[in-house]
């Protein structure tokens, strides 16, 4: 979700004026704290996203966000507050703020309807962008996403301090149909795999399957790169799995592990013979929580480097085996008879 992924917790406002929270860090207390404040869990783009029920009053939004924010500060200071105070009810027309900051686009922009805010914007690194329209500002290209998020938070806070109204457009819709009732469940395997593919370095495509029989599932598991006797045990969790296809023939098989966890298993590339793969130390199988952002970090840091190195070594071994000349066995020279047999 772009900039919203770069703080432990991000609070913001939906397209319809509701309040939401995104939890990007391993904070077991966050779920309970948000639920106590009235937030309900939803699934969005492979992640859990918490929102207040549709139709909550402006005062309810303010109180719920303040309650959750102040309690969560006990566990982490890394909280990005991007909420816009709901100055109108759900059935009333929205009011135009003095400054509107847009996050969804690849270019973070700020539209200023009051010229007196120019000094505040430029102080925090915003630059006029004449090509995008009058009174439109952008952040420098060389600025990292985490720095952009920090600038947006500080800009919003300082504009409010001088009495300027600000709206931060986070690009999050109001989610009502797919509320996860009761206990928050992790994203489905397919949603988790899609979220992971979007966050891994390079281009990865998703192939999700729900197999009809265990035999079908085991056939795909046969190329999991681990000890041969371990492959069936990795497959016998559920009949569904997903394969992420990367560049240069790399493939990652994703399977359910246990509650709120998945296994990410490297597959032997198609151009590597299994005998060659067995001679190389296998890359690790990674267990991860159902958070695509955290999983992408673990896979990128702890699996892919070993997978790339093992694939490189196994391909060299495969090539040597294929090109090794086959020589016919040499006949054994006849030995002269023993003197005692002469």
Beta strands, then each sheet from edge to edge (+ up, - down):
strand 1: 9-13
strand 2: 19-23
strand 3: 39-44
strand 4: 47-52
strand 5: 79-81
strand 6: 99-102
strand 7: 109-112
strand 8: 127-128
strand 9: 136-138
strand 10: 166-169
strand 11: 205-210
strand 12: 240-245
strand 13: 251-258
strand 14: 261-266
strand 15: 286-289
sheet 1: 3+ 4- 2+ 1- 5-
sheet 2: 8+ 9- 7+ 6- 10-
sheet 3: 11+ 12- 13+ 14- 15+
end
